[in-house]
Amino acid sequence: MPTAIRPKTFAHIVYRTYRFQQMLDWYVTVFNGTVQHQSPVIAFVTYDEEHHRVALLNLGIIKGESDARTPRGQPGMDHVAYGYRSLTELLDKYAELKAKGVLPYWSVHHGITVSLYYADPDGNQMEFQADCFATNDDANAFMKGPHFETNPIGVEFDPEVLIGRLRAGEAETDLLPRREHLPVSPVRGSLMG
């Protein structure tokens, strides 16, 4: 029996909030963080060599203003993320889970990562990701560039197509760059529920 595949790292956390600027200011202050990218909808903060450790989604823009302050499509944690060593390992994990009847609810190429999103039975969400860049400096440069400005969410993809391309002999280095930056994927998961 093959060895079970395990994540390499815990990568980042994303929070949904109606207090977007207040939350952003707090994370920058508390972690002595750096804002990697900020738009009215989303902000990314890092405090070390990782391209981002905390992201914030502005529910006031995504869902409209509200006085609601409870989880599940409201303020709270959106997902936790786990990094895999390579695109091949990420897709092998996808195949492993698919064989057990566990499928992602969202497959999206963010530009900095290729990501598969899953939900546990309670609806808690997690992202399994493979980095697109060999170094964090390269990922940081992409986040500060025009393609990320155009689409910080990402474009959807079919993991079966990527597996097929890998198995046909296409190199990971050819599959990792996000070559198409539109259309912007809708945000999927409990946020929309």
For each residue, the residues with C-beta under 8 A, 3 or more apart:
1:
2:
3:
4: 96
5: 84 89 92 93 96
6:
7: 10 82 83 84 128
8: 82 83 84 85
9: 82 83
10: 7 80 81 82 83
11: 50 53 81 82 83 113 127 129
12: 50 52 53 54 55 80 81
13: 53 54 55 77 78 79 80 81
14: 54 55 56 57 77 78 79 81
15: 23 54 55 56 57 75 76 77 78
16: 57 59 73 74 75 76 77 78 191
17: 20 23 56 57 58 59 75
18: 58 59 60 65 66 68 69 75
19: 22 23 75
20: 17 23 24 43 56 58 59 60 61
21: 24 25
22: 19 25 26
23: 15 17 19 20 26 27 56
24: 20 21 27 28 35 38 43 45 56
25: 21 22 28 29
26: 22 23 29 30
27: 23 24 30 31 33 45 54 56
28: 24 25 31 32 33 34 35 45
29: 25 26 32
30: 26 27 33
31: 27 28 45 47 53 54
32: 28 29 47
33: 27 28 30 45 46 47 53 54
34: 28 45 46 47
35: 24 28 38 43 44 45
36: 44 45 46 51 52 140 143 144
37: 42 43 44 143 144 148 149 152
38: 24 35 42 43 44
39: 42 43 152
40: 58 61
41: 57 58 61 62 152
42: 37 38 39 55 56 57 58 152 153
43: 20 24 35 37 38 39 55 56 58
44: 35 36 37 38 51 52 54 55 143 152
45: 24 27 28 31 33 34 35 36 52 53 54 55 56
46: 33 34 36 49 50 51 52 53 54
47: 31 32 33 34 53
48: 53
49: 46 136
50: 11 12 46 53 136
51: 36 44 46 112 136 139 140 143
52: 12 36 44 45 46 55 112 143
53: 11 12 13 31 33 45 46 47 48 50
54: 12 13 14 15 27 31 33 44 45 46
55: 12 13 14 15 42 43 44 45 52 78
56: 14 15 17 20 23 24 27 42 43 45
57: 14 15 16 17 41 42 62 78 187 191
58: 17 18 20 40 41 42 43 61 62
59: 16 17 18 20 62 63 66 74 75
60: 18 20 63 64 65 66
61: 20 40 41 58
62: 41 57 58 59 187 191
63: 59 60 66 73 191
64: 60
65: 18 60
66: 18 59 60 63 74
67:
68: 18 74 75
69: 18 74 75
70: 74 75 76
71: 74 75 76 77
72: 76 123 190 193
73: 16 63 190 191 192 193
74: 16 59 66 68 69 70 71
75: 15 16 17 18 19 59 68 69 70 71
76: 15 16 70 71 72
77: 13 14 15 16 71 80
78: 13 14 15 16 55 57 125 189 190 191
79: 13 14 117 124 125 126 127 189
80: 10 12 13 77 125 126 127
81: 10 11 12 13 14 115 126 127 128 129
82: 7 8 9 10 11 126 127 128 129
83: 7 8 9 10 11 113 129 130 131
84: 5 7 8 89 90 93 128 129 130
85: 8 89 130
86: 89 90 130 172
87: 90 91 114 130 162 166 172 175 176
88: 91 92 166 172
89: 5 84 85 86 92 93 130
90: 84 86 87 93 94 114 116 128 129 130
91: 87 88 94 95 159 162 163 166
92: 5 88 89 95 96
93: 5 84 89 90 96 97 116 128
94: 90 91 97 98 104 116 128 159 163
95: 91 92 98 99 163
96: 4 5 92 93 99 100
97: 93 94 100 102 103 118
98: 94 95 101 102 103
99: 95 96
100: 96 97
101: 98
102: 97 98 118
103: 97 98 118
104: 94 107 116 117 118 128 159
105: 117 118 119 188 189
106: 115 116 117 156 185 188 189
107: 104 115 116 117 156 157 158 159
108: 115 117 153 154 155 156 157 185
109: 113 114 115 132 154 155 156 157 178
110: 113 114 115 129 132 152 153 154 178
111: 132 142 143 147 148 151 152 154 178 181
112: 51 52 131 132 133 139 142 143 148
113: 11 83 109 110 129 130 131 132
114: 87 90 109 110 129 130 132 157 162 175 176
115: 81 106 107 108 109 110 127 128 129 130 154
116: 90 93 94 104 106 107 127 128 129 159
117: 79 104 105 106 107 108 125 126 127 128 188 189
118: 97 102 103 104 105 125 126 127 128
119: 105 123 124 125 126 189 190
120: 123 124 126
121:
122:
123: 72 119 120 190 193
124: 79 119 120
125: 78 79 80 117 118 119 189 190
126: 79 80 81 82 117 118 119 120
127: 11 79 80 81 82 115 116 117 118
128: 7 81 82 84 90 93 94 104 115 116 117 118
129: 11 81 82 83 84 90 110 113 114 115 116
130: 83 84 85 86 87 89 90 113 114 115 176
131: 83 112 113 139
132: 109 110 111 112 113 114 139 142 176 177 178
133: 112 136 138 139 142 176
134: 138
135: 138 139
136: 49 50 51 133 139 140
137: 140 141
138: 133 134 135 141 142
139: 51 112 131 132 133 135 136 142 143
140: 36 51 136 137 143 144
141: 137 138 144 145
142: 111 112 132 133 138 139 145 147 148
143: 36 37 44 51 52 111 112 139 140 148
144: 36 37 140 141 148
145: 141 142 148 149
146: 149 150
147: 111 142 150 151 178 181
148: 37 111 112 142 143 144 145 151 152
149: 37 145 146 152
150: 146 147 181 182
151: 111 147 148 154 155 181 182 184
152: 37 39 41 42 44 110 111 148 149
153: 42 108 110 184 185 187
154: 108 109 110 111 115 151 178 184 185
155: 108 109 151 178 180 181 182 183 184 185
156: 106 107 108 109 185
157: 107 108 109 114 161 162
158: 107 161 162
159: 91 94 104 107 116 162 163
160: 163 164
161: 157 158 164 165
162: 87 91 114 157 158 159 165 166 175
163: 91 94 95 159 160 166 167
164: 160 161 167 168
165: 161 162 168 170 175
166: 87 88 91 162 163 169 170 172 175
167: 163 164
168: 164 165
169: 166
170: 165 166 174 175
171: 174 175
172: 86 87 88 166 175 176
173: 176
174: 170 171 177
175: 87 114 162 165 166 170 171 172
176: 87 114 130 132 133 172 173
177: 132 174
178: 109 110 111 132 147 154 155 181
179:
180: 155
181: 111 147 150 151 155 178
182: 150 151 155
183: 155
184: 151 153 154 155
185: 106 108 153 154 155 156 188
186: 192
187: 57 62 153 191 192
188: 105 106 117 185 191 192
189: 78 79 105 106 117 119 125 192 193
190: 72 73 78 119 123 125 193
191: 16 57 62 63 73 78 187 188
192: 73 186 187 188 189
193: 72 73 123 189 190
